[in-house]
Amino acid sequence: MKIGTIMVRVPRRVKKGKNFKVLTLTEHPMNTGLVKNSKTGKIIPEWIINKVNIFYDKKLITTCNYGIGIAANPFLAFYVKAEKSAPLDFVMHDNKGNIYKKSVQINVY
C-alpha cells in the first residue's frame, strides 16, 4: 500500500432506517515530530493527518480532528443511519497539504 490509501469496510446492503458500522484504516506514518531517526540522530519532522471529513450523500456527517496522539495507520470506526443509496465519501488532510480521498457506495433496500 502507499501512503494515503484509505480502506473502508461497509455492509453490501443495509435496510433503510437501520444503523450500519463503518470501519476505515488509512496508510499513514503519523510522525509526531518528537522522535529522532536512530541512524542520523535528526528529528523526524511532524507529518500527521490532522482533519477527516466524512460525507454521506454529499452532506457532511462528521469531522474528526487528529493530533500527534493518533497512532500510525489510523483506524476509525463509527455508525451511520442508512437513509438512501448514496456514496459515503472520506476526505483526509495532512499537515503537508496532501489530501487523500475514498468513496464507497452504500446500497439501501
C-alpha positions as CSV (number, residue, x, y, z in Angstrom):
1,M,0.0,0.0,0.0
2,K,1.0,3.6,-0.5
3,I,0.7,6.5,1.9
4,G,-2.8,7.9,1.9
5,T,-4.5,4.6,0.9
6,I,-7.9,4.5,2.7
7,M,-9.5,1.1,3.2
8,V,-13.2,1.1,4.0
9,R,-15.4,-1.8,5.1
10,V,-19.2,-1.4,4.9
11,P,-22.0,-3.9,4.5
12,R,-23.0,-4.8,1.0
13,R,-26.6,-3.8,1.6
14,V,-28.4,-2.1,4.5
15,K,-32.1,-1.9,5.4
16,K,-33.4,1.7,5.3
17,G,-33.5,3.3,8.7
18,K,-31.0,0.9,10.2
19,N,-27.6,1.9,11.6
20,F,-24.6,0.3,10.0
21,K,-21.0,0.1,11.0
22,V,-18.2,1.7,9.0
23,L,-14.6,0.6,9.5
24,T,-11.7,2.5,8.0
25,L,-7.9,2.1,8.0
26,T,-5.6,4.7,6.5
27,E,-2.0,4.0,5.5
28,H,0.0,6.9,7.0
29,P,3.1,7.1,9.2
30,M,1.6,9.8,11.6
31,N,5.1,11.1,12.6
32,T,4.8,13.1,15.8
33,G,7.8,15.3,15.3
34,L,9.1,14.1,18.7
35,V,11.2,11.1,17.6
36,K,14.8,11.0,16.4
37,N,16.0,8.9,13.4
38,S,18.2,6.3,15.0
39,K,20.7,6.4,12.2
40,T,21.1,10.2,11.7
41,G,20.1,11.5,15.2
42,K,17.9,14.1,13.5
43,I,14.3,14.7,14.5
44,I,11.8,13.1,12.1
45,P,9.5,16.0,11.1
46,E,5.9,16.0,12.1
47,W,3.7,14.5,9.4
48,I,0.1,13.7,10.5
49,I,-3.4,13.5,9.2
50,N,-5.0,16.4,11.0
51,K,-8.5,16.5,9.6
52,V,-11.0,14.0,8.3
53,N,-14.3,15.0,6.8
54,I,-16.9,12.3,6.1
55,F,-19.9,12.9,3.8
56,Y,-23.0,10.8,3.2
57,D,-25.0,11.7,0.1
58,K,-22.7,14.8,-0.3
59,K,-23.7,16.1,3.2
60,L,-21.1,16.4,5.9
61,I,-21.9,14.0,8.6
62,T,-18.8,14.3,10.8
63,T,-15.4,15.9,11.1
64,C,-12.5,14.4,13.0
65,N,-9.6,16.5,14.1
66,Y,-6.5,14.3,14.7
67,G,-3.3,15.3,16.6
68,I,0.0,13.7,17.3
69,G,-1.5,11.2,19.7
70,I,-3.0,9.1,16.9
71,A,-1.0,6.0,16.0
72,A,0.4,5.2,12.6
73,N,-2.1,3.8,10.1
74,P,-5.1,5.3,11.9
75,F,-8.2,3.2,12.4
76,L,-11.7,4.7,12.6
77,A,-15.0,3.0,13.4
78,F,-18.4,4.6,13.6
79,Y,-22.1,4.0,12.8
80,V,-24.3,5.7,10.2
81,K,-28.1,5.5,9.7
82,A,-29.0,4.2,6.3
83,E,-31.2,6.9,4.7
84,K,-30.8,6.0,1.0
85,S,-28.4,4.5,-1.5
86,A,-25.7,7.1,-1.9
87,P,-21.9,7.4,-1.7
88,L,-20.0,7.7,1.6
89,D,-17.0,9.9,1.0
90,F,-13.9,10.3,3.0
91,V,-11.6,13.4,2.7
92,M,-8.4,13.4,4.8
93,H,-6.0,16.3,5.1
94,D,-2.5,16.1,6.4
95,N,-0.2,18.9,7.7
96,K,1.8,18.9,4.5
97,G,-1.2,19.9,2.4
98,N,-1.9,16.4,1.0
99,I,-5.5,15.3,0.5
100,Y,-6.5,11.7,0.5
101,K,-9.9,10.6,-0.8
102,K,-12.0,7.5,-0.9
103,S,-15.7,6.9,-1.8
104,V,-17.8,3.8,-1.2
105,Q,-21.3,3.2,-2.3
106,I,-24.0,2.5,0.3
107,N,-26.8,0.3,-1.0
108,V,-30.0,0.7,0.9
109,Y,-33.1,-1.5,0.3
